[in-house]
Amino acid sequence: MATIARRRGLDPGDIAIWFGDEARIGQKNKITRRWAKRGTRPSAPSDQRTASTYIFGAICPKEGKAVGLILPWCNTAMMNLHLAAISTDVAPGRHAVLLLDQAGWHLSDKLVMPHNITIVPLPPKCPELNPQENVWQTVCSLPTGPTSPQLSHAECIGGRGRP
């Protein structure tokens, strides 16, 4: 923190720690199995459709702020949109240190870094260091579908509408 503050010419008190991550939600099919006599091949129809979307989220626990976007893909372009959304939520004169895992789109050279955000990668295979992971456990356990009230609320939080 002190190093980032010194490099940016900021007071350490002007730095806010943010945690970010993304999660895929939607229909994820499982392999269909059926009991049958050996040597027979009974029909085992199953729904082969898949439909999913990605929620990009970031939280600043100290300031009680959260930013979320529901996006169709998970790549560098979508991460740029997420960074822009976080940047607008950082108070003027403050700087956000965004802690993220080391996914390729988090550390890409093609990221457009806002002037008020610095990304700090977390160590590999350490999701317990990121409190945003706890949010996904709750969100992903909710029922989804076009008429799901939870998804509608998530869309409102993500900026696609208002509650």
C-alpha positions as YAML, in Angstrom:
chain: A
units: angstrom
residues:
- id: 1
  name: MET
  ca: [0.00, 0.00, 0.00]
- id: 2
  name: ALA
  ca: [2.74, 2.41, 0.97]
- id: 3
  name: THR
  ca: [4.62, 1.67, -2.26]
- id: 4
  name: ILE
  ca: [1.54, 2.33, -4.38]
- id: 5
  name: ALA
  ca: [0.80, 5.54, -2.47]
- id: 6
  name: ARG
  ca: [4.40, 6.73, -2.91]
- id: 7
  name: ARG
  ca: [4.47, 5.90, -6.64]
- id: 8
  name: ARG
  ca: [1.17, 7.69, -7.23]
- id: 9
  name: GLY
  ca: [2.01, 10.63, -4.95]
- id: 10
  name: LEU
  ca: [-0.97, 9.88, -2.68]
- id: 11
  name: ASP
  ca: [-1.55, 9.83, 1.03]
- id: 12
  name: PRO
  ca: [-1.98, 6.17, 2.15]
- id: 13
  name: GLY
  ca: [-5.34, 7.19, 3.65]
- id: 14
  name: ASP
  ca: [-6.60, 8.02, 0.16]
- id: 15
  name: ILE
  ca: [-6.30, 4.41, -0.97]
- id: 16
  name: ALA
  ca: [-9.35, 2.15, -0.90]
- id: 17
  name: ILE
  ca: [-8.94, -1.63, -1.11]
- id: 18
  name: TRP
  ca: [-11.32, -3.33, -3.54]
- id: 19
  name: PHE
  ca: [-11.76, -7.06, -4.19]
- id: 20
  name: GLY
  ca: [-12.94, -8.22, -7.61]
- id: 21
  name: ASP
  ca: [-13.89, -11.44, -9.35]
- id: 22
  name: GLU
  ca: [-16.34, -12.89, -11.83]
- id: 23
  name: ALA
  ca: [-18.64, -15.89, -11.86]
- id: 24
  name: ARG
  ca: [-20.53, -17.82, -14.51]
- id: 25
  name: ILE
  ca: [-24.19, -18.42, -13.81]
- id: 26
  name: GLY
  ca: [-26.80, -20.23, -15.81]
- id: 27
  name: GLN
  ca: [-27.69, -23.68, -17.04]
- id: 28
  name: LYS
  ca: [-24.92, -26.23, -16.64]
- id: 29
  name: ASN
  ca: [-25.97, -29.69, -17.77]
- id: 30
  name: LYS
  ca: [-24.88, -32.95, -16.18]
- id: 31
  name: ILE
  ca: [-24.33, -36.32, -17.82]
- id: 32
  name: THR
  ca: [-27.54, -38.36, -17.86]
- id: 33
  name: ARG
  ca: [-27.24, -41.90, -16.53]
- id: 34
  name: ARG
  ca: [-29.81, -44.69, -16.45]
- id: 35
  name: TRP
  ca: [-29.90, -48.17, -14.93]
- id: 36
  name: ALA
  ca: [-30.25, -50.90, -17.56]
- id: 37
  name: LYS
  ca: [-29.48, -54.53, -18.24]
- id: 38
  name: ARG
  ca: [-25.94, -55.19, -19.36]
- id: 39
  name: GLY
  ca: [-25.67, -55.07, -23.14]
- id: 40
  name: THR
  ca: [-28.70, -52.82, -23.69]
- id: 41
  name: ARG
  ca: [-28.66, -49.14, -24.61]
- id: 42
  name: PRO
  ca: [-31.84, -47.50, -23.31]
- id: 43
  name: SER
  ca: [-32.79, -44.01, -24.37]
- id: 44
  name: ALA
  ca: [-31.61, -41.37, -21.90]
- id: 45
  name: PRO
  ca: [-32.86, -38.03, -23.21]
- id: 46
  name: SER
  ca: [-31.51, -34.94, -21.54]
- id: 47
  name: ASP
  ca: [-31.55, -31.24, -22.13]
- id: 48
  name: GLN
  ca: [-28.40, -30.41, -24.12]
- id: 49
  name: ARG
  ca: [-28.95, -26.68, -24.21]
- id: 50
  name: THR
  ca: [-26.69, -24.40, -22.25]
- id: 51
  name: ALA
  ca: [-27.28, -20.79, -21.42]
- id: 52
  name: SER
  ca: [-25.03, -18.83, -19.17]
- id: 53
  name: THR
  ca: [-23.81, -15.35, -18.49]
- id: 54
  name: TYR
  ca: [-21.09, -13.80, -16.37]
- id: 55
  name: ILE
  ca: [-21.36, -11.51, -13.39]
- id: 56
  name: PHE
  ca: [-18.36, -9.28, -12.84]
- id: 57
  name: GLY
  ca: [-18.31, -7.91, -9.32]
- id: 58
  name: ALA
  ca: [-16.12, -5.83, -7.06]
- id: 59
  name: ILE
  ca: [-16.56, -4.78, -3.45]
- id: 60
  name: CYS
  ca: [-14.94, -2.26, -1.16]
- id: 61
  name: PRO
  ca: [-15.89, -3.49, 2.34]
- id: 62
  name: LYS
  ca: [-14.48, -0.48, 4.19]
- id: 63
  name: GLU
  ca: [-16.56, 2.02, 2.20]
- id: 64
  name: GLY
  ca: [-19.56, -0.28, 1.76]
- id: 65
  name: LYS
  ca: [-19.45, 0.02, -2.04]
- id: 66
  name: ALA
  ca: [-20.10, -2.60, -4.69]
- id: 67
  name: VAL
  ca: [-20.02, -2.60, -8.48]
- id: 68
  name: GLY
  ca: [-21.50, -5.34, -10.62]
- id: 69
  name: LEU
  ca: [-22.04, -5.95, -14.31]
- id: 70
  name: ILE
  ca: [-23.86, -8.79, -16.06]
- id: 71
  name: LEU
  ca: [-21.98, -9.47, -19.27]
- id: 72
  name: PRO
  ca: [-22.23, -12.06, -22.06]
- id: 73
  name: TRP
  ca: [-18.55, -13.10, -22.09]
- id: 74
  name: CYS
  ca: [-15.56, -13.28, -19.81]
- id: 75
  name: ASN
  ca: [-12.58, -11.73, -21.60]
- id: 76
  name: THR
  ca: [-10.32, -8.68, -21.67]
- id: 77
  name: ALA
  ca: [-12.92, -6.45, -23.36]
- id: 78
  name: MET
  ca: [-15.46, -7.24, -20.63]
- id: 79
  name: MET
  ca: [-12.80, -6.67, -17.96]
- id: 80
  name: ASN
  ca: [-12.21, -3.21, -19.45]
- id: 81
  name: LEU
  ca: [-15.92, -2.44, -18.99]
- id: 82
  name: HIS
  ca: [-15.70, -3.66, -15.40]
- id: 83
  name: LEU
  ca: [-12.65, -1.48, -14.66]
- id: 84
  name: ALA
  ca: [-14.44, 1.55, -16.11]
- id: 85
  name: ALA
  ca: [-17.47, 0.87, -13.88]
- id: 86
  name: ILE
  ca: [-15.28, 0.55, -10.77]
- id: 87
  name: SER
  ca: [-13.41, 3.71, -11.71]
- id: 88
  name: THR
  ca: [-16.61, 5.77, -11.71]
- id: 89
  name: ASP
  ca: [-17.42, 4.53, -8.19]
- id: 90
  name: VAL
  ca: [-14.06, 5.56, -6.71]
- id: 91
  name: ALA
  ca: [-14.43, 8.91, -4.98]
- id: 92
  name: PRO
  ca: [-12.58, 11.88, -6.53]
- id: 93
  name: GLY
  ca: [-9.07, 12.24, -5.10]
- id: 94
  name: ARG
  ca: [-9.02, 8.59, -3.99]
- id: 95
  name: HIS
  ca: [-7.29, 5.60, -5.54]
- id: 96
  name: ALA
  ca: [-8.51, 1.99, -5.69]
- id: 97
  name: VAL
  ca: [-6.20, -0.95, -5.18]
- id: 98
  name: LEU
  ca: [-8.06, -3.82, -6.85]
- id: 99
  name: LEU
  ca: [-7.10, -7.30, -5.63]
- id: 100
  name: LEU
  ca: [-7.80, -9.98, -8.25]
- id: 101
  name: ASP
  ca: [-6.85, -13.57, -8.98]
- id: 102
  name: GLN
  ca: [-4.44, -14.18, -11.83]
- id: 103
  name: ALA
  ca: [-6.91, -14.93, -14.62]
- id: 104
  name: GLY
  ca: [-5.53, -14.04, -18.04]
- id: 105
  name: TRP
  ca: [-7.98, -11.18, -18.63]
- id: 106
  name: HIS
  ca: [-7.07, -9.62, -15.25]
- id: 107
  name: LEU
  ca: [-3.42, -9.21, -16.17]
- id: 108
  name: SER
  ca: [-3.63, -8.73, -19.94]
- id: 109
  name: ASP
  ca: [-1.46, -6.10, -21.64]
- id: 110
  name: LYS
  ca: [-4.62, -5.06, -23.53]
- id: 111
  name: LEU
  ca: [-6.36, -3.76, -20.39]
- id: 112
  name: VAL
  ca: [-7.20, -0.07, -20.42]
- id: 113
  name: MET
  ca: [-6.25, 0.92, -16.88]
- id: 114
  name: PRO
  ca: [-8.16, 3.86, -15.41]
- id: 115
  name: HIS
  ca: [-5.92, 6.45, -13.72]
- id: 116
  name: ASN
  ca: [-7.47, 5.79, -10.31]
- id: 117
  name: ILE
  ca: [-7.07, 1.98, -10.17]
- id: 118
  name: THR
  ca: [-4.04, -0.24, -9.55]
- id: 119
  name: ILE
  ca: [-4.40, -4.02, -9.92]
- id: 120
  name: VAL
  ca: [-2.61, -6.20, -7.38]
- id: 121
  name: PRO
  ca: [-2.70, -9.92, -8.24]
- id: 122
  name: LEU
  ca: [-3.42, -12.38, -5.44]
- id: 123
  name: PRO
  ca: [-1.24, -15.49, -5.08]
- id: 124
  name: PRO
  ca: [-2.36, -18.43, -7.25]
- id: 125
  name: LYS
  ca: [-4.85, -20.96, -5.88]
- id: 126
  name: CYS
  ca: [-5.83, -18.80, -2.87]
- id: 127
  name: PRO
  ca: [-9.56, -17.96, -3.27]
- id: 128
  name: GLU
  ca: [-9.86, -17.66, 0.51]
- id: 129
  name: LEU
  ca: [-7.96, -14.34, 0.30]
- id: 130
  name: ASN
  ca: [-10.74, -12.78, -1.78]
- id: 131
  name: PRO
  ca: [-14.01, -12.03, 0.06]
- id: 132
  name: GLN
  ca: [-15.74, -11.58, -3.32]
- id: 133
  name: GLU
  ca: [-15.68, -15.40, -3.61]
- id: 134
  name: ASN
  ca: [-18.21, -15.57, -0.74]
- id: 135
  name: VAL
  ca: [-20.62, -13.41, -2.72]
- id: 136
  name: TRP
  ca: [-20.54, -15.90, -5.61]
- id: 137
  name: GLN
  ca: [-21.39, -18.82, -3.34]
- id: 138
  name: THR
  ca: [-24.62, -17.03, -2.43]
- id: 139
  name: VAL
  ca: [-25.44, -15.78, -5.93]
- id: 140
  name: CYS
  ca: [-24.76, -19.13, -7.64]
- id: 141
  name: SER
  ca: [-26.99, -21.00, -5.18]
- id: 142
  name: LEU
  ca: [-30.02, -18.91, -6.20]
- id: 143
  name: PRO
  ca: [-32.43, -20.27, -8.82]
- id: 144
  name: THR
  ca: [-31.97, -18.74, -12.25]
- id: 145
  name: GLY
  ca: [-34.24, -18.35, -15.22]
- id: 146
  name: PRO
  ca: [-35.96, -15.63, -17.19]
- id: 147
  name: THR
  ca: [-38.58, -15.12, -14.46]
- id: 148
  name: SER
  ca: [-36.28, -15.52, -11.47]
- id: 149
  name: PRO
  ca: [-36.69, -12.60, -9.03]
- id: 150
  name: GLN
  ca: [-33.09, -13.09, -7.89]
- id: 151
  name: LEU
  ca: [-31.75, -12.73, -11.43]
- id: 152
  name: SER
  ca: [-33.92, -9.67, -12.00]
- id: 153
  name: HIS
  ca: [-32.48, -8.14, -8.83]
- id: 154
  name: ALA
  ca: [-28.95, -9.05, -9.96]
- id: 155
  name: GLU
  ca: [-29.62, -7.37, -13.31]
- id: 156
  name: CYS
  ca: [-30.69, -4.22, -11.47]
- id: 157
  name: ILE
  ca: [-27.54, -4.28, -9.36]
- id: 158
  name: GLY
  ca: [-25.52, -4.80, -12.53]
- id: 159
  name: GLY
  ca: [-26.91, -1.62, -14.02]
- id: 160
  name: ARG
  ca: [-29.27, -3.13, -16.61]
- id: 161
  name: GLY
  ca: [-32.33, -1.70, -14.89]
- id: 162
  name: ARG
  ca: [-33.62, -0.26, -11.66]
- id: 163
  name: PRO
  ca: [-35.49, -2.14, -8.91]
...
